[in-house]
């Protein structure tokens, strides 16, 4: 039998955000309209990872209106405020916080007006959920969001908010590296199951269990999508991807020679969402974009070791390297 | 049931599935022209002469721009502007753009580009980061050391830590140059609007930063530059540096016509950054019970010809070099080094993706020597709330690592109760 199976584990931590005291700032604006719907303006680019959806969910939750009443306008320097870059696993955390701050401000302006309509002595006595504003502990007394918003605006209230969130970090010492360079940290554990063909050197990744501490999952499907995509890139880095250079020139600049995983190379993925609740995050959220890919490579490399007893130290673990390592191991025995 | 923790349909899902979503490559304006870059074939050379006469005779070719046509600052970069928009006297990598053709059709632009004759005097190229670090190595940039950045991390006493270890594992690990391979190759359209402002539609990660870079290259005020990101087909860090933004800006401003560039997959590989390949020398010690006592690590990252985010990437590598484990004695040195290779920059994980190959392989090697399970050695050393990292940072909240270990182990069919010394009740 030339096919051997093995299991490998890997853990990671990941400091999100720019870090090291770099200005890590996001600003967002929000406006509640006459009908209770709202528009969020953010400079954050949605590169496909889903930030527009996440920010709409956070706005809906903070304003107390349905998700489909929120429109997010993003990534236009003439109309949206600077939200920092879509990188460093920072948009859910930094821009999520900015949107939450902006929405809280707009909602409190609305509540201040609504308070007198409902005979409540403090805005702390009001709750908004799913487009209805009601008295805390006495839900029978309520006003719909559209009615409250329309009346408030007619009375001259402008239901706008702006939030600017700064992620707290400090620079490390240049001589000792000491300091608090990132916040928050995300954590993850992945366990890979592989099958190695000892005749061809081919590695098939059968399954990846991926447990990630995201603080709080704002969008569960989004988190699962990030985990699956991260694993896909990890499989590529572990087993097949490499830009080959010849005298400084890239010689495999196409997908016929630069191999990335296809759906057929994807393992079964079992995502597990761990919610540790980060107190400085929006609703406890941290992020998952980058951490999702980080443990995949060592989990696979350790699974190869478990399967055939060879340690691959140079990526990617191509069939040629696996066979050479197996031959070297056989040579040691003889 | 609130909006948080739900999975509502993404607002962009339908448009992307049906093909209605607008990506920069879909954008067309009347009178639009097309750009084609001419890139250096050499990793290091002096530019002797650029002959554009034959290119300008190609029907449809409107202009050939070179360094002297840049109205503002001929430099771009997220930390230092060490990358010329159009190389003037010297090319430092095969990525470097030396000239830019504008033409009425993509075919004419390509034909024009093919007829540009650049005379180079080839110079020795530094292609090995270790060689580039040696004293006396020629400099890639005359005004900067080849070692762009060095971060030492020091904690405790590694000598004492290794003396206290029952087992020590030493290995060198190497990671590779990687491409982001995002689905949508680079695409950008620039046009002057009715106010005379420059509007650029581009697949990017940060519109406000692009505005800063474009305005600097044009020598314009930032309020006259507008950057819009329509749908973006993936990024993963490969859209943080200028690729087409400044080029389409130059074409539109020079010709006063809308200008578009869309890269082929083949050119996309040349245009954007790569993941830093790293050489990681690791020495890790543990007691026979499996507690880590010391780590000594040296990490060298190849920045290629330009800096991009190199100091930040290697800082991240250094700070994450221990893995998520308490190690009382640590000596880490991370270096970012210029070479004449294609430039490297941000990519998903940003310097924290390479060290896990080393630190997690070391954990399994230690476990194998000690005869303990890979889960067990990790469990014994894993960060918990209140623990202190190698940089002295106290992990004050949301440290869910051990919970991810337990859930993953159970899902993989392992029994944590049997793998944790003393069983679960200790936790």
Interface residues (C-beta under 8 A of the other chain):
Chain A: X7 X8 X9 X10 X11 X12 X13 X14 X15 X18 X19 X20 X22 X43 X45 X46 X47 X48 X50 X52 X53 X56 X57 X58 X60 X61 X66 X67 X68 X71 X72 X74 X75 X76 X77 X78 X80 X82 X83 X84 X85 X86 X87 X88 X129 X172 X174 X175 X176 X177 X178 X179 X180 X181 X182 X184 X185 X187 X188 X189 X190 X191 X193 X209 X210 X211 X212 X213 X215 X216 X217 X218 X219 X220 X221 X222 X230 X233 X236 X237 X241 X242 X243 X245 X247 X248 X249 X250 X253 X254 X255 X258 X260 X270 X272 X274 X275 X276 X277 X278 X279 X280 X281 X283 X284 X286 X289 X290 X291 X293 X294 X295 X297 X298 X299 X301 X302 X305 X311 X313 X314 X315 X316
Chain B: X2 X3 X4 X5 X6 X7 X8 X10 X11 X12 X41 X42 X43 X44 X93 X94 X125 X127 X151 X152 X153 X154 X155 X171 X172 X173 X174 X175 X176 X177 X178 X179 X181 X204 X205 X206 X207 X208 X209 X211 X225 X226 X227 X228 X229 X231 X232 X233 X234 X235 X236 X237 X239 X240 X265 X266 X267 X268 X269 X270 X274 X312 X315 X316 X318 X319 X320 X323 X324 X332 X340 X341 X342 X346 X348 X349 X350 X352 X353 X356 X357 X359 X360 X361 X364 X365 X374 X375 X378 X382 X383 X390 X391 X392 X393 X394 X395 X397 X398 X399 X400 X401 X403 X404 X405 X407 X408 X409 X411 X412
